[in-house]
Every structure is written in structure tokens, then in C-alpha cells.
Amino acid sequence: MRRNAGLLVVISLLSGLGSSTMSLVAGIWILDLTGSTSLAALAGLCAYAPVLAGPWLGGLLDRAPRRPLVIAVNLVLAATLLALLAVRGPGQTWLIFAVSCVYGVSYVLIDAGETALLPAALTTAELGDVNGWRSSAQEGMRLVAPLAGAGLYTWRGGHAVAVLSAVTPALVAILYAVLRLNRTPTHQSTGRGPRTGSTILFGQRAVGLPVVLAAVSIAMSGFTTAAIYATVVTELRLPTTFLGVLASAQGAGSILGGLIVGRLIAGRGSVAVGVAGTALFALGCLARCLPWWPATVTGAVIAGVGLPWTLVAAVTAVQTHTPSALLGRVSATANTAMFGPLVVAIPLGSAAVHLGARPPLIAAVAICLTAVLAATSIVRRCRATSGGPPGTIPQRGDRPRRTAGHGAATR
């Protein structure tokens, strides 16, 4: 299993390198070709919009052998990225948009596929640790890859970035081919895709609570983006380049948080870690309200620790409590639940910042703490009813059972 853990971390590094590089350069390339900032912004929308179709796309993973499908999607992505070599001028801008859409669809499938494959490659005890390490690897790439991509684009142009971004999914496909799985069943799923995924996801408190907490925290991270910009420029009167310092501080916090979250999940459970992560993110937003730049940097680090805790707790809960035959659609539905609200939260935050930099941050604190209190109240009621140990939550009367695909008992 150590071999599999290492392969999965390398896969995360390569995926983070390719996606982070291309997501930045696509917008820059369109801006250079057209001179339109609005068109450049639409490239990001094309990449993120497919997450809303997650429940339907995830159903594909439950109707086909998962590893071959994930390998095939990576290879198709590599070939599609090479189509960008045909871009020569503004007349081919549509091709960048088309590739961005394919990128978005493929990564919905790949993210859900990775989540579904991990329980067949790792023991239940290893899931939290490896999910945390993968989160740290991806965050590390988000610090390095945009700078590398921008530098390569400046030096050699968009075609060179397209080739680099095409190489990474090809390498990922090779690594998936050599991954050792305990068993690789082909499940023909039953029931209606999105409805079945939602029922499994929110029908168990041990899964639904961490996913909701992650959704709240991630949505509030998007809601406060414009407020953080306003804090730096208007409240602190610092240059816009200071936003890079905050991004690096949050990235450092995310790397640290990812390295330790697995141990916390093993000791306290996914719900408790999700609650703690949401509370930390609220604390980070509160620190950013202070008119002092060191407090703003500290708040970025604290928020950086909290966000991956909520995300890794949710992903681990899905992997631990979902039957293997439904992992594809449930994982994709969870991704939609967690990241879909960003589509609304970001524009709402952009509108709310007209009230000032602090009101959106204070609203985010209030919403996150409300979610924390609600989740804590539910956990306490469940403990009182079941008499379970601290940090645990029953699954509405379900007894421990073995999950097909990795032979581990779900809690």
C-alpha cells in the first residue's frame, strides 16, 4: 500500500501542475488574442461550469470499469489539449473555449474517479492520510504552477504550455495503469443516477454533515474573494501585489493542514474535523477584518489550514461510508454540492463588497459559525440517542457493514 500511496501523491502533483498551469494561461492567451477581459474570464467559467453536471457525469463511473475509464479520460484530455497547437490568431479563440469545456468535463470525471478508486487501492486507515497528502501536493502545485505557466507562456508562448499540459495527463494515465488495486469490480448501477447519489450522500449524517460543512466553507471562500481584494487595496492601502503574499500564505496553511488532517480524522472522525475546519476558516475571516496587515496574513494562513480540513473530511467520509457500486456518482454529487455554490457565491460577494470590505467577511463568519453550531447540535443529539463515544456519529440505525471493493467496515 505504501507504493500505491506514493503513486497517488505523484498523480496529484502531476494533475495539479497541468490543471493550474492551463487554467491561468487560457485566460491570458484569450486576453492577448482578443484584448477582452470579459472573454478571458469566460475561460474559467467554461472550466468550472461542468461541475454542475457532476451527478450525471459521475454515473458513468458506476456503469463502466473505473480504472480504464479514468485512463481513457486522461488520454482524451491529452489529445484535446494538443488541438491548441492550431491556435494562430483571434479567429481560433473558440478553440481555447472548447478545450476549456473539455477540460472541465474531464476533471469532473477524473476527480470522481480518483475518489472512487482510492478505497480499492488503500486500506480504510490510510484514506485520511493519503487524502491529506494529496491535498498538500495539489496546494503546493497551485503555488508553483501558475508562476511556471506564466513564465513558459512569456518565453515560448501558448503552444509550449499546451504541450506541457498535454504531457501531464498522459503521464497520469500511465501511473493509473500500474496502480495495484485490491479488486476492480464492474458495477452496473441501479436506480436513477442523480437521485440515488443524493440519497446516499445526504441520507447518512456521517456523510452529509462533512459535505455540507465543506460546501459552506468553500462557498464562503468564494463569497469573500472580492472583500479580500478590497481589504488590501482600500482598507490597508497596499499594492495589489500584496494579494500574492496572501495567496502564498493561504497556500502554506493548506499544505500544513493537509499534512496533519489524516491523523485528526483517524482520531476524531470526519464530522469533528469538518466542524474544526469550518471554525478555523471563520476565525481566518475574522482576523482579516482587523486593519493590520500581519493580522490579514495570519488570517490567510488560518483559513488555509481550515479549508482543506473541511474538504478532506468530506471526501474521506464519502469514501468510507458509500457502497463501492455507487462511489462514482456519489463522489461526483459531493463535488457538485461542495463546489457548485461557488457559481452563485462569487458574484454575490462581488455585489456585497459595495457595502464595504468588512460586511462580507463578517457575514461569512456568521454563516460558518451557524453551520458549526448546527452540526455540533446534531452530533450531540446523536450521541445522546446512541451513547456512542466522542467524535462519532451513527448512520441512522445502520449497523457496520463491509463496503464492496475494499473489504473495510464502514463506521
HELIX and SHEET records of a PDB file:
HELIX    1   1 ARG A    2  THR A   34  1                                  33    
HELIX    2   2 THR A   37  TYR A   48  1                                  12    
HELIX    3   3 ALA A   49  ALA A   53  5                                   5    
HELIX    4   4 GLY A   54  LEU A   61  1                                   8    
HELIX    5   5 ARG A   66  LEU A   82  1                                  17    
HELIX    6   6 ALA A   83  ALA A   86  5                                   4    
HELIX    7   7 PRO A   90  GLN A   92  5                                   3    
HELIX    8   8 THR A   93  ALA A  121  1                                  29    
HELIX    9   9 THR A  124  ARG A  156  1                                  33    
HELIX   10  10 GLY A  158  VAL A  178  1                                  21    
HELIX   11  11 GLY A  193  PHE A  202  1                                  10    
HELIX   12  12 ARG A  205  PHE A  223  1                                  19    
HELIX   13  13 THR A  225  ALA A  230  1                                   6    
HELIX   14  14 THR A  231  GLU A  235  3                                   5    
HELIX   15  15 PHE A  242  ARG A  268  1                                  27    
HELIX   16  16 SER A  270  ARG A  288  1                                  19    
HELIX   17  17 TRP A  293  HIS A  321  1                                  29    
HELIX   18  18 SER A  324  LEU A  326  5                                   3    
HELIX   19  19 LEU A  327  PHE A  339  1                                  13    
HELIX   20  20 LEU A  342  ALA A  352  1                                  11    
HELIX   21  21 VAL A  353  LEU A  355  5                                   3    
HELIX   22  22 ARG A  358  SER A  386  1                                  29    
END                                                                             
